Amino acid sequence: MSARASQGGACLCGGIRYRLDAPLTDIAHCHCSMCRRNSGGIVTTWVTVPRAAFVVTRGELRSYQSSRITTRHFCSDCGALIALFTEQSPESVDVTVATLDHPEDHPPGRHIWFADRLPWLNLDTELPHEDGETY
């Protein structure tokens, strides 16, 4: 983790900017099919922070309720996926590591929804993995 006091991030077009006022320690590659379909990528890497630590500093996020308990937040102009809130963990928010200003400073520490991974993907195979997710 970087020594920065807070981390910033943005969407592709720059219409959304945010700040994370918490240490970035819980970082995981998610292999679930919902994240794949939402992002268009083969894996989405998330950092989990306290909900109060996620501060939008420019723009307004749009929301999409992707399941009964999960709401995803994105930029309405460029479509970039920024954050995810789940009722299973109401005090926290997951933020896409790829939208951080310095994602290279924040390597993942585990895999989640590993049972759903694409069988031909070999990514960070030495990391611990969970077949679901522990909240």
MARFIMI-858497 format. One line per 3 residues: number of its first residue (from 1); for each residue x, y, z of C-alpha. Coordinates in steps of 0.2 Angstrom, whole numbers, plus 5000, padded with zeros to 4 digits. Layout:
// residues N
NUM> X,Y,Z | ... $
//
This chain:
// residues 135
1> 5000,5000,5000 | 5006,5018,4996 | 5010,5030,5010 $
4> 4997,5043,5003 | 4985,5049,5016 | 4970,5048,5003 $
7> 4969,5040,4986 | 4960,5048,4971 | 4952,5041,4956 $
10> 4941,5045,4941 | 4931,5038,4927 | 4937,5037,4909 $
13> 4930,5054,4904 | 4935,5063,4920 | 4917,5068,4924 $
16> 4917,5058,4940 | 4931,5061,4952 | 4932,5053,4970 $
19> 4943,5052,4985 | 4946,5037,4997 | 4950,5043,5014 $
22> 4955,5026,5021 | 4970,5013,5020 | 4968,5003,5004 $
25> 4971,4985,5011 | 4957,4974,5006 | 4960,4971,4988 $
28> 4953,4956,4978 | 4951,4950,4960 | 4932,4946,4958 $
31> 4928,4932,4946 | 4909,4932,4947 | 4899,4933,4931 $
34> 4890,4949,4936 | 4906,4958,4937 | 4912,4951,4920 $
37> 4896,4957,4912 | 4895,4974,4920 | 4913,4978,4916 $
40> 4916,4969,4900 | 4932,4962,4907 | 4937,4945,4912 $
43> 4940,4950,4930 | 4936,4965,4941 | 4948,4970,4955 $
46> 4940,4979,4970 | 4946,4988,4985 | 4934,4988,5000 $
49> 4934,5004,5011 | 4922,5011,5024 | 4907,5019,5016 $
52> 4911,5035,5024 | 4928,5035,5016 | 4922,5036,4998 $
55> 4919,5054,4994 | 4913,5059,4976 | 4922,5076,4973 $
58> 4916,5079,4955 | 4900,5074,4945 | 4886,5063,4950 $
61> 4886,5044,4950 | 4872,5034,4941 | 4865,5019,4949 $
64> 4860,5002,4943 | 4853,4989,4955 | 4861,4973,4948 $
67> 4853,4961,4961 | 4841,4961,4976 | 4855,4966,4987 $
70> 4868,4975,4976 | 4869,4992,4968 | 4883,4997,4956 $
73> 4888,5015,4952 | 4895,5021,4936 | 4898,5037,4926 $
76> 4883,5041,4915 | 4894,5049,4901 | 4907,5036,4898 $
79> 4900,5021,4907 | 4915,5017,4919 | 4910,5006,4933 $
82> 4916,5015,4949 | 4908,5007,4965 | 4897,4994,4972 $
85> 4887,4994,4987 | 4879,4977,4994 | 4867,4975,5009 $
88> 4878,4961,5015 | 4891,4973,5020 | 4881,4990,5023 $
91> 4896,4999,5031 | 4908,4997,5017 | 4909,5001,4998 $
94> 4919,4992,4985 | 4928,5003,4972 | 4936,4997,4956 $
97> 4955,4998,4958 | 4957,5001,4939 | 4949,5019,4941 $
100> 4962,5024,4955 | 4974,5037,4949 | 4988,5025,4955 $
103> 4982,5007,4953 | 5000,5001,4952 | 5002,5005,4970 $
106> 4988,4993,4976 | 4991,4974,4971 | 4977,4962,4976 $
109> 4978,4950,4991 | 4965,4937,4986 | 4953,4931,4974 $
112> 4934,4930,4977 | 4921,4920,4968 | 4935,4909,4962 $
115> 4923,4895,4958 | 4916,4906,4944 | 4933,4910,4936 $
118> 4935,4907,4917 | 4945,4891,4917 | 4958,4897,4904 $
121> 4963,4912,4915 | 4979,4910,4926 | 4980,4926,4936 $
124> 4990,4929,4952 | 4988,4910,4955 | 4998,4911,4971 $
127> 4985,4922,4980 | 4972,4914,4992 | 4955,4911,4985 $
130> 4937,4910,4990 | 4924,4901,4980 | 4912,4914,4986 $
133> 4915,4929,4996 | 4918,4932,5015 | 4910,4948,5021 $
//
